[in-house]
């Protein structure tokens, strides 16, 4: 029988010096669930590039309150029910997402745009995040984790997986068509590659050569090393190679990284009628996308779409390919104390796939 004994204190990771990658593990009081809430013992939490951007204060003008607990890709076990909770059960595994809760009754929520609800609570941004061992969350908004699924592999899907799953849907592609993924070996890109293959798409992964074998391993049909193209005429040469590899250009491109340069090159990599789906949020200043001028958009019938995470239904749907064994998120599991090191590795571009923190281990 499961042990649902709840301690008085638990460990949490805070951003100890906002504007840097510094973090600190501290003791916090374990909260009591209120009406409609559940207490979750977090076992795993994915580390998203947005966590890095929030910690280093490079996400626009967003600033965190002092002592913020970050994280928004948490998986854990329900250990206590608040008054009136019937939607969840003790011992059930659930996921906690970027949007921790929304009102579910406003126009935005009813249309499925819960991330734009004016009453939304955001995990790790003004609201307690998942980089802690115990967390109270809205029972209705928690995502059920399918039986038999590895918690460490489910965690990154609760933000990264939802995001690219929805982005691929927005691309409106058909089986047999090409999708280019800028940052194909990164956290979002590696998930996008696997989801794209379940949809019958051909994938052109664009990344650093150190990630070529990794991208092919997870299903990329072709790989484009962007470092081969520099100097005068580099962008045209890159576009020519992309068109050669895809037989005329990708039908759509997902920019999954945070590089403004990737956006500048994107429209030249798609064919007539192609679509650019904007996923990654550039850090600092974000200049206009090169080529996004009326003449080019009209004459080449191009489309640019933006996408931002997803809703409760998307969270459930993106977990199904994992439960069916159709995708295998490439994760490295690290202890809580490694978060600063993970952020530094992110900044250096050394991470392949996703890193997940084991919230039961300090070292």
NUPA-182621 format. One record per residue (C-alpha): residue number from 0; z, x, y. Coordinates in steps of 0.05 Angstrom, whole numbers, plus 5000, padded with zeros to 4 digits. Example, Ala and Ser with C-alpha at 12.3 -4.5 7.8 and 13.67 -1.06 7.14 Angstrom:
% residues 2
{num=0, Z=5156, X=5246, Y=4910}
{num=1, Z=5143, X=5273, Y=4979}
***
This chain:
% residues 363
{num=0, Z=5000, X=5000, Y=5000}
{num=1, Z=4982, X=5026, Y=5069}
{num=2, Z=5037, X=5051, Y=5114}
{num=3, Z=5036, X=5018, Y=5182}
{num=4, Z=5098, X=5052, Y=5209}
{num=5, Z=5086, X=5065, Y=5283}
{num=6, Z=5120, X=5124, Y=5318}
{num=7, Z=5149, X=5120, Y=5388}
{num=8, Z=5109, X=5180, Y=5413}
{num=9, Z=5041, X=5208, Y=5396}
{num=10, Z=4992, X=5262, Y=5419}
{num=11, Z=4937, X=5253, Y=5471}
{num=12, Z=4887, X=5299, Y=5505}
{num=13, Z=4883, X=5296, Y=5581}
{num=14, Z=4835, X=5330, Y=5630}
{num=15, Z=4886, X=5378, Y=5660}
{num=16, Z=4843, X=5406, Y=5716}
{num=17, Z=4787, X=5358, Y=5735}
{num=18, Z=4724, X=5394, Y=5756}
{num=19, Z=4732, X=5444, Y=5698}
{num=20, Z=4732, X=5439, Y=5622}
{num=21, Z=4807, X=5450, Y=5618}
{num=22, Z=4845, X=5401, Y=5573}
{num=23, Z=4917, X=5395, Y=5550}
{num=24, Z=4950, X=5361, Y=5491}
{num=25, Z=5012, X=5322, Y=5513}
{num=26, Z=5061, X=5272, Y=5485}
{num=27, Z=5053, X=5200, Y=5506}
{num=28, Z=5089, X=5135, Y=5491}
{num=29, Z=5055, X=5093, Y=5438}
{num=30, Z=5036, X=5027, Y=5473}
{num=31, Z=5053, X=4957, Y=5450}
{num=32, Z=4995, X=4909, Y=5440}
{num=33, Z=4997, X=4848, Y=5486}
{num=34, Z=4963, X=4780, Y=5478}
{num=35, Z=4895, X=4788, Y=5445}
{num=36, Z=4904, X=4863, Y=5434}
{num=37, Z=4911, X=4908, Y=5373}
{num=38, Z=4942, X=4977, Y=5364}
{num=39, Z=4895, X=5026, Y=5331}
{num=40, Z=4914, X=5092, Y=5298}
{num=41, Z=4855, X=5135, Y=5319}
{num=42, Z=4832, X=5182, Y=5264}
{num=43, Z=4766, X=5207, Y=5293}
{num=44, Z=4735, X=5210, Y=5362}
{num=45, Z=4665, X=5234, Y=5378}
{num=46, Z=4654, X=5281, Y=5436}
{num=47, Z=4598, X=5256, Y=5481}
{num=48, Z=4563, X=5295, Y=5536}
{num=49, Z=4588, X=5241, Y=5584}
{num=50, Z=4659, X=5264, Y=5567}
{num=51, Z=4639, X=5334, Y=5590}
{num=52, Z=4608, X=5306, Y=5654}
{num=53, Z=4669, X=5265, Y=5670}
{num=54, Z=4717, X=5324, Y=5658}
{num=55, Z=4675, X=5371, Y=5701}
{num=56, Z=4662, X=5317, Y=5754}
{num=57, Z=4587, X=5327, Y=5750}
{num=58, Z=4571, X=5253, Y=5739}
{num=59, Z=4551, X=5233, Y=5809}
{num=60, Z=4609, X=5214, Y=5853}
{num=61, Z=4654, X=5191, Y=5795}
{num=62, Z=4724, X=5219, Y=5799}
{num=63, Z=4779, X=5211, Y=5748}
{num=64, Z=4851, X=5193, Y=5760}
{num=65, Z=4903, X=5247, Y=5747}
{num=66, Z=4921, X=5254, Y=5674}
{num=67, Z=4862, X=5215, Y=5648}
{num=68, Z=4856, X=5211, Y=5572}
{num=69, Z=4782, X=5216, Y=5557}
{num=70, Z=4739, X=5196, Y=5498}
{num=71, Z=4699, X=5133, Y=5481}
{num=72, Z=4675, X=5140, Y=5410}
{num=73, Z=4738, X=5125, Y=5370}
{num=74, Z=4747, X=5102, Y=5298}
{num=75, Z=4814, X=5084, Y=5270}
{num=76, Z=4857, X=5035, Y=5232}
{num=77, Z=4891, X=4972, Y=5259}
{num=78, Z=4966, X=4983, Y=5252}
{num=79, Z=4994, X=4927, Y=5295}
{num=80, Z=4971, X=4859, Y=5320}
{num=81, Z=4988, X=4830, Y=5388}
{num=82, Z=5006, X=4757, Y=5397}
{num=83, Z=4950, X=4709, Y=5381}
{num=84, Z=4904, X=4758, Y=5346}
{num=85, Z=4865, X=4728, Y=5288}
{num=86, Z=4799, X=4766, Y=5294}
{num=87, Z=4826, X=4831, Y=5263}
{num=88, Z=4872, X=4848, Y=5204}
{num=89, Z=4923, X=4902, Y=5191}
{num=90, Z=4891, X=4961, Y=5155}
{num=91, Z=4821, X=4943, Y=5180}
{num=92, Z=4778, X=5000, Y=5207}
{num=93, Z=4750, X=4989, Y=5276}
{num=94, Z=4711, X=5026, Y=5329}
{num=95, Z=4726, X=5032, Y=5403}
{num=96, Z=4666, X=5040, Y=5449}
{num=97, Z=4649, X=5062, Y=5520}
{num=98, Z=4660, X=4991, Y=5543}
{num=99, Z=4730, X=4977, Y=5518}
{num=100, Z=4727, X=4903, Y=5538}
{num=101, Z=4691, X=4854, Y=5583}
{num=102, Z=4703, X=4782, Y=5603}
{num=103, Z=4649, X=4755, Y=5554}
{num=104, Z=4640, X=4694, Y=5599}
{num=105, Z=4603, X=4717, Y=5662}
{num=106, Z=4527, X=4716, Y=5670}
{num=107, Z=4520, X=4790, Y=5652}
{num=108, Z=4561, X=4783, Y=5589}
{num=109, Z=4525, X=4720, Y=5567}
{num=110, Z=4458, X=4755, Y=5573}
{num=111, Z=4484, X=4815, Y=5533}
{num=112, Z=4493, X=4862, Y=5591}
{num=113, Z=4567, X=4872, Y=5580}
{num=114, Z=4566, X=4941, Y=5612}
{num=115, Z=4552, X=4907, Y=5679}
{num=116, Z=4610, X=4858, Y=5675}
{num=117, Z=4651, X=4864, Y=5738}
{num=118, Z=4715, X=4858, Y=5697}
{num=119, Z=4695, X=4910, Y=5645}
{num=120, Z=4743, X=4965, Y=5624}
{num=121, Z=4712, X=5033, Y=5608}
{num=122, Z=4743, X=5078, Y=5556}
{num=123, Z=4761, X=5145, Y=5585}
{num=124, Z=4745, X=5125, Y=5657}
{num=125, Z=4804, X=5093, Y=5690}
{num=126, Z=4823, X=5062, Y=5624}
{num=127, Z=4856, X=5101, Y=5567}
{num=128, Z=4804, X=5135, Y=5523}
{num=129, Z=4800, X=5152, Y=5449}
{num=130, Z=4824, X=5225, Y=5453}
{num=131, Z=4893, X=5202, Y=5431}
{num=132, Z=4926, X=5184, Y=5365}
{num=133, Z=4945, X=5112, Y=5382}
{num=134, Z=4908, X=5065, Y=5428}
{num=135, Z=4914, X=4992, Y=5447}
{num=136, Z=4848, X=4955, Y=5453}
{num=137, Z=4818, X=4885, Y=5459}
{num=138, Z=4815, X=4854, Y=5389}
{num=139, Z=4751, X=4815, Y=5402}
{num=140, Z=4715, X=4876, Y=5429}
{num=141, Z=4733, X=4924, Y=5373}
{num=142, Z=4675, X=4937, Y=5326}
{num=143, Z=4686, X=4929, Y=5251}
{num=144, Z=4667, X=4992, Y=5212}
{num=145, Z=4630, X=4977, Y=5147}
{num=146, Z=4666, X=4994, Y=5082}
{num=147, Z=4647, X=5059, Y=5050}
{num=148, Z=4624, X=5091, Y=5115}
{num=149, Z=4652, X=5159, Y=5134}
{num=150, Z=4694, X=5150, Y=5197}
{num=151, Z=4671, X=5218, Y=5224}
{num=152, Z=4598, X=5197, Y=5219}
{num=153, Z=4611, X=5128, Y=5247}
{num=154, Z=4646, X=5153, Y=5310}
{num=155, Z=4585, X=5182, Y=5347}
{num=156, Z=4547, X=5117, Y=5335}
{num=157, Z=4595, X=5079, Y=5380}
{num=158, Z=4563, X=5108, Y=5442}
{num=159, Z=4507, X=5156, Y=5424}
{num=160, Z=4482, X=5114, Y=5366}
{num=161, Z=4482, X=5049, Y=5405}
{num=162, Z=4448, X=5083, Y=5464}
{num=163, Z=4388, X=5111, Y=5426}
{num=164, Z=4382, X=5051, Y=5380}
{num=165, Z=4374, X=5006, Y=5440}
{num=166, Z=4328, X=5057, Y=5475}
{num=167, Z=4281, X=5057, Y=5415}
{num=168, Z=4279, X=4982, Y=5416}
{num=169, Z=4262, X=4983, Y=5490}
{num=170, Z=4204, X=5030, Y=5475}
{num=171, Z=4172, X=4972, Y=5436}
{num=172, Z=4135, X=5016, Y=5387}
{num=173, Z=4102, X=4998, Y=5321}
{num=174, Z=4107, X=5035, Y=5254}
{num=175, Z=4060, X=5095, Y=5252}
{num=176, Z=4064, X=5109, Y=5327}
{num=177, Z=4091, X=5172, Y=5358}
{num=178, Z=4156, X=5179, Y=5397}
{num=179, Z=4172, X=5244, Y=5432}
{num=180, Z=4246, X=5260, Y=5439}
{num=181, Z=4265, X=5309, Y=5493}
{num=182, Z=4329, X=5343, Y=5471}
{num=183, Z=4312, X=5326, Y=5399}
{num=184, Z=4365, X=5372, Y=5369}
{num=185, Z=4422, X=5349, Y=5414}
{num=186, Z=4475, X=5296, Y=5404}
{num=187, Z=4432, X=5237, Y=5426}
{num=188, Z=4366, X=5266, Y=5404}
{num=189, Z=4387, X=5280, Y=5333}
{num=190, Z=4410, X=5208, Y=5325}
{num=191, Z=4347, X=5181, Y=5358}
{num=192, Z=4304, X=5221, Y=5309}
{num=193, Z=4339, X=5190, Y=5249}
{num=194, Z=4336, X=5119, Y=5277}
{num=195, Z=4263, X=5129, Y=5294}
{num=196, Z=4247, X=5147, Y=5222}
{num=197, Z=4280, X=5083, Y=5197}
{num=198, Z=4232, X=5046, Y=5243}
{num=199, Z=4171, X=5079, Y=5212}
{num=200, Z=4156, X=5123, Y=5273}
{num=201, Z=4130, X=5193, Y=5277}
{num=202, Z=4176, X=5240, Y=5316}
{num=203, Z=4159, X=5298, Y=5361}
{num=204, Z=4224, X=5335, Y=5376}
{num=205, Z=4225, X=5378, Y=5438}
{num=206, Z=4280, X=5430, Y=5444}
{num=207, Z=4301, X=5503, Y=5442}
{num=208, Z=4272, X=5543, Y=5383}
{num=209, Z=4342, X=5553, Y=5355}
{num=210, Z=4341, X=5479, Y=5337}
{num=211, Z=4273, X=5476, Y=5304}
{num=212, Z=4297, X=5479, Y=5232}
{num=213, Z=4352, X=5429, Y=5247}
{num=214, Z=4303, X=5379, Y=5278}
{num=215, Z=4256, X=5384, Y=5218}
{num=216, Z=4315, X=5376, Y=5170}
{num=217, Z=4334, X=5309, Y=5201}
{num=218, Z=4263, X=5282, Y=5199}
{num=219, Z=4222, X=5306, Y=5258}
{num=220, Z=4148, X=5308, Y=5240}
{num=221, Z=4132, X=5360, Y=5292}
{num=222, Z=4171, X=5407, Y=5337}
{num=223, Z=4154, X=5432, Y=5407}
{num=224, Z=4189, X=5495, Y=5432}
{num=225, Z=4193, X=5485, Y=5507}
{num=226, Z=4212, X=5559, Y=5519}
{num=227, Z=4141, X=5581, Y=5501}
{num=228, Z=4115, X=5552, Y=5566}
{num=229, Z=4132, X=5587, Y=5631}
{num=230, Z=4099, X=5609, Y=5695}
{num=231, Z=4038, X=5579, Y=5729}
{num=232, Z=4006, X=5523, Y=5689}
{num=233, Z=4065, X=5518, Y=5641}
{num=234, Z=4073, X=5442, Y=5648}
{num=235, Z=4000, X=5430, Y=5633}
{num=236, Z=4002, X=5476, Y=5573}
{num=237, Z=4064, X=5440, Y=5547}
{num=238, Z=4029, X=5373, Y=5555}
{num=239, Z=3966, X=5398, Y=5520}
{num=240, Z=4007, X=5422, Y=5461}
{num=241, Z=4045, X=5356, Y=5457}
{num=242, Z=3978, X=5318, Y=5457}
{num=243, Z=3951, X=5364, Y=5403}
{num=244, Z=4011, X=5353, Y=5358}
{num=245, Z=4010, X=5277, Y=5367}
{num=246, Z=3935, X=5266, Y=5368}
{num=247, Z=3929, X=5247, Y=5441}
{num=248, Z=4000, X=5242, Y=5467}
{num=249, Z=4063, X=5204, Y=5446}
{num=250, Z=4063, X=5129, Y=5452}
{num=251, Z=4132, X=5135, Y=5483}
{num=252, Z=4181, X=5190, Y=5502}
{num=253, Z=4256, X=5186, Y=5504}
{num=254, Z=4290, X=5236, Y=5550}
{num=255, Z=4356, X=5242, Y=5515}
{num=256, Z=4382, X=5304, Y=5551}
{num=257, Z=4408, X=5313, Y=5622}
{num=258, Z=4352, X=5357, Y=5648}
{num=259, Z=4313, X=5336, Y=5710}
{num=260, Z=4258, X=5383, Y=5686}
{num=261, Z=4250, X=5341, Y=5623}
{num=262, Z=4238, X=5280, Y=5667}
{num=263, Z=4188, X=5318, Y=5709}
{num=264, Z=4147, X=5334, Y=5647}
{num=265, Z=4155, X=5268, Y=5610}
{num=266, Z=4097, X=5226, Y=5637}
{num=267, Z=4047, X=5281, Y=5621}
{num=268, Z=4068, X=5279, Y=5547}
{num=269, Z=4049, X=5206, Y=5534}
{num=270, Z=3980, X=5176, Y=5523}
{num=271, Z=3946, X=5120, Y=5561}
{num=272, Z=3993, X=5060, Y=5561}
{num=273, Z=4053, X=5103, Y=5544}
{num=274, Z=4125, X=5090, Y=5560}
{num=275, Z=4181, X=5134, Y=5586}
{num=276, Z=4251, X=5111, Y=5567}
{num=277, Z=4305, X=5142, Y=5611}
{num=278, Z=4367, X=5156, Y=5570}
{num=279, Z=4400, X=5221, Y=5593}
{num=280, Z=4432, X=5221, Y=5662}
{num=281, Z=4417, X=5285, Y=5701}
{num=282, Z=4477, X=5321, Y=5729}
{num=283, Z=4485, X=5331, Y=5803}
{num=284, Z=4425, X=5311, Y=5846}
{num=285, Z=4372, X=5272, Y=5811}
{num=286, Z=4303, X=5280, Y=5843}
{num=287, Z=4247, X=5229, Y=5833}
{num=288, Z=4208, X=5232, Y=5768}
{num=289, Z=4145, X=5274, Y=5777}
{num=290, Z=4082, X=5233, Y=5767}
{num=291, Z=4116, X=5166, Y=5779}
{num=292, Z=4068, X=5148, Y=5835}
{num=293, Z=4028, X=5084, Y=5839}
{num=294, Z=3960, X=5116, Y=5826}
{num=295, Z=3983, X=5150, Y=5761}
{num=296, Z=4023, X=5090, Y=5738}
{num=297, Z=3964, X=5043, Y=5750}
{num=298, Z=3906, X=5086, Y=5725}
{num=299, Z=3943, X=5106, Y=5661}
{num=300, Z=3979, X=5040, Y=5651}
{num=301, Z=4046, X=5075, Y=5646}
{num=302, Z=4115, X=5043, Y=5640}
{num=303, Z=4183, X=5071, Y=5657}
{num=304, Z=4245, X=5038, Y=5630}
{num=305, Z=4319, X=5052, Y=5638}
{num=306, Z=4371, X=5037, Y=5586}
{num=307, Z=4447, X=5042, Y=5584}
{num=308, Z=4487, X=5037, Y=5520}
{num=309, Z=4488, X=4967, Y=5488}
{num=310, Z=4530, X=4906, Y=5473}
{num=311, Z=4575, X=4884, Y=5416}
{num=312, Z=4516, X=4860, Y=5373}
{num=313, Z=4480, X=4927, Y=5383}
{num=314, Z=4543, X=4963, Y=5359}
{num=315, Z=4544, X=4923, Y=5295}
{num=316, Z=4469, X=4931, Y=5284}
{num=317, Z=4467, X=5007, Y=5295}
{num=318, Z=4520, X=5017, Y=5241}
{num=319, Z=4478, X=4982, Y=5188}
{num=320, Z=4429, X=5039, Y=5175}
{num=321, Z=4489, X=5085, Y=5165}
{num=322, Z=4520, X=5036, Y=5115}
{num=323, Z=4453, X=5032, Y=5078}
{num=324, Z=4447, X=5107, Y=5074}
{num=325, Z=4385, X=5109, Y=5117}
{num=326, Z=4414, X=5156, Y=5169}
{num=327, Z=4462, X=5215, Y=5161}
{num=328, Z=4492, X=5235, Y=5228}
{num=329, Z=4499, X=5310, Y=5231}
{num=330, Z=4571, X=5321, Y=5253}
{num=331, Z=4619, X=5379, Y=5257}
{num=332, Z=4692, X=5359, Y=5252}
{num=333, Z=4741, X=5398, Y=5294}
{num=334, Z=4816, X=5392, Y=5310}
{num=335, Z=4843, X=5362, Y=5375}
{num=336, Z=4857, X=5430, Y=5405}
{num=337, Z=4783, X=5449, Y=5405}
{num=338, Z=4761, X=5400, Y=5459}
{num=339, Z=4755, X=5451, Y=5515}
{num=340, Z=4717, X=5498, Y=5469}
{num=341, Z=4670, X=5441, Y=5450}
{num=342, Z=4657, X=5426, Y=5524}
{num=343, Z=4641, X=5500, Y=5536}
{num=344, Z=4593, X=5500, Y=5477}
{num=345, Z=4560, X=5437, Y=5504}
{num=346, Z=4549, X=5471, Y=5571}
{num=347, Z=4517, X=5531, Y=5536}
{num=348, Z=4472, X=5486, Y=5494}
{num=349, Z=4499, X=5513, Y=5429}
{num=350, Z=4515, X=5448, Y=5394}
{num=351, Z=4469, X=5419, Y=5342}
{num=352, Z=4481, X=5345, Y=5327}
{num=353, Z=4550, X=5318, Y=5345}
{num=354, Z=4621, X=5343, Y=5346}
{num=355, Z=4677, X=5296, Y=5324}
{num=356, Z=4751, X=5309, Y=5334}
{num=357, Z=4798, X=5296, Y=5277}
{num=358, Z=4855, X=5263, Y=5315}
{num=359, Z=4903, X=5274, Y=5258}
{num=360, Z=4899, X=5350, Y=5265}
{num=361, Z=4924, X=5390, Y=5325}
{num=362, Z=4898, X=5458, Y=5300}
***
